């Protein structure tokens, strides 16, 4: 993926920017962090999208069937991982090519866009008919707007979260890349000439980034069970916004060469120092602090002890209903998720209990009234790692 990224940036910007962007890709703290945390597939999705785009660019330029095949396989893999982001990104790239490309490029891009529309429509119908699993069970699109923004639109929350999780967490990268974008805009205005490839790149990056910010920033949640208000690399907002974090990096590289040229600096020494600084800062940011990778090593060890303790008390044929621990219990144990945040999981629990299947719940304290309204009762079995284990049964008036 890093090589495909270098290839794309080389042709959109230039060789020098691509060389620096290669290192900015490999050692961006979010890339390091979510490449290491393989349970979260967002980085794999982004890698496959970049490979698909790089391969299709090469294939179009050199009429390579092998690269067309690679692009197709990578795109299908990314769609299988996370369909919404993949399809929107590919559609945005196709539309940008229609706007900024030559006649041949436009014709090819329209075919890609048409294929994306047909594929997205078929996928949406399949999900609507429940022929395919997945999607956000608790977000039901009941209008055209809700298809693209299933969690609603909350601009104040989006602004607050973007400042916290993008600007503050990644301030060196944000400052450099923002300055690079501003310089490019000023230079285009000053010269009364615009670089069409960079403009096409921004035509993709800006709308997709805004969509991702509004989509996930409007969603009020916290996956940090111990400190819900913590702003750390482990928060899911970071992995949802990975495309934005990465796609702004070429402008940081561009800024470096602008400074070298403007102040007549020694290019080789400055580039080496910059790359060394980027590598050191990226590794430090990914590994240090709460939720950093070093911290996660100890945390995972404790979580494994918790899982082992719970599995020792829960029968092998039981279903464990959880909100955020599904990746720890599955596939060794049957898991129901996201309980109790999706109302349909209550019906699923009741159906399982009626069949005689043992059901246990692990997570935050449960609401008795909410359980009773669905005909379910809960018996506490103790606390583990700050979470509670319950045995769920069919509720009747005989329960206390």
URDAWO-V991645 format. One record per run of one state. SS is the DSSP state (a for helix, b for strand, c for the rest). FROM is the first residue (numbers start at 1). LEN is the number of residues. Records with the same first field share a line. If there is no record, write none. Layout:
# URDAWO-V991645
SS = FROM-LEN, FROM-LEN
This chain:
# URDAWO-V991645
c = 1-1, 13-2, 27-2, 37-5, 63-2, 82-1, 101-2, 129-15, 149-6, 169-2, 192-4, 218-18, 241-1, 248-1, 263-4, 288-5, 314-5, 323-3, 330-4, 337-6, 356-3, 364-4, 374-2, 385-2, 395-6
a = 2-11, 15-12, 29-8, 42-21, 65-17, 83-18, 103-26, 144-5, 155-14, 171-21, 196-22, 236-5, 242-6, 249-14, 267-21, 293-21, 326-4, 343-13, 368-6
b = 319-4, 334-3, 359-5, 376-9, 387-8
